[in-house]
Amino acid sequence: MFRHLGSVALPLAALCLCSALASVSPLSAQKPADQAKQQLEFGVEMAQRGLWSEALFRFKQALRHDTGNPSIYNNMAVAYEALGQFELALENYRKGLELEPSNRGLKRNYARFVEFYQRFKPPEEGEEDESEVSDESETGSETSESETDAPF
C-alpha cells in the first residue's frame, strides 16, 4: 500500500508545484517596459522617503529593462548626487541629455547640478564650461523649492 502511495505522491506533488508556479506572475513574465516603469516608480517612492541607496538600486533595475529612457538617467543622477557620488551624477545627467536634449526637467536639474559642482570642484584645464546649459523658455519664471533636483 505505501509503495503505491509513493508512486502517486511524487507526480501529485510535482503537479501541485507546477500549478503554484503557474499562478504566480513573476516580473520576468512582464514586458521590459512594464518592469522598467514599475522599478522607476518604486525608486521614486524610495527617493521621496530619503532611501537613496534603495532608490538607486531600483533605478539601475529600471535601466536594465529600458536603456533609452532619459528619466531613468535623471533619477540615477539625482540619487548619485544625494549619495555624494558627483562624478557618476554628472555622467548620468550627460547620458540623459544625449537621449533627450530638450527634456526641460533634466536640463533644469543638470544646470543646477553643474552650478553646484563647479563650486565643489573647480574645472580642470581644457574642460568646457557646462553652466551655459539653459532653457530659454524658463527665463523670468520662478521655480518652486519642490521642483529642485527631483526625480520624476
Secondary structure as the mmCIF struct_conf table of DSSP 4:
data_model
#
loop_
_struct_conf.conf_type_id
_struct_conf.id
_struct_conf.beg_label_comp_id
_struct_conf.beg_label_asym_id
_struct_conf.beg_label_seq_id
_struct_conf.end_label_comp_id
_struct_conf.end_label_asym_id
_struct_conf.end_label_seq_id
HELX_RH_AL_P HELX_RH_AL_P1 PHE A 2 SER A 23
BEND BEND1 VAL A 24 VAL A 24
HELX_RH_3T_P HELX_RH_3T_P1 LEU A 27 ALA A 29
BEND BEND2 GLN A 30 GLN A 30
HELX_RH_AL_P HELX_RH_AL_P2 PRO A 32 GLN A 48
TURN_TY1_P TURN_TY1_P1 ARG A 49 GLY A 50
HELX_RH_AL_P HELX_RH_AL_P3 TRP A 52 HIS A 65
TURN_TY1_P TURN_TY1_P2 THR A 67 GLY A 68
HELX_RH_AL_P HELX_RH_AL_P4 PRO A 70 ALA A 82
TURN_TY1_P TURN_TY1_P3 LEU A 83 GLY A 84
HELX_RH_AL_P HELX_RH_AL_P5 PHE A 86 LEU A 99
TURN_TY1_P TURN_TY1_P4 PRO A 101 SER A 102
HELX_RH_AL_P HELX_RH_AL_P6 ARG A 104 PHE A 120
BEND BEND3 LYS A 121 LYS A 121
HELX_LH_PP_P HELX_LH_PP_P1 PRO A 122 GLU A 124
TURN_TY1_P TURN_TY1_P5 GLU A 125 GLY A 126
HELX_RH_3T_P HELX_RH_3T_P2 GLU A 130 GLU A 132
HELX_RH_3T_P HELX_RH_3T_P3 GLU A 136 GLU A 138
TURN_TY1_P TURN_TY1_P6 THR A 139 GLY A 140
HELX_RH_3T_P HELX_RH_3T_P4 GLU A 145 GLU A 147
TURN_TY1_P TURN_TY1_P7 THR A 148 ASP A 149
#
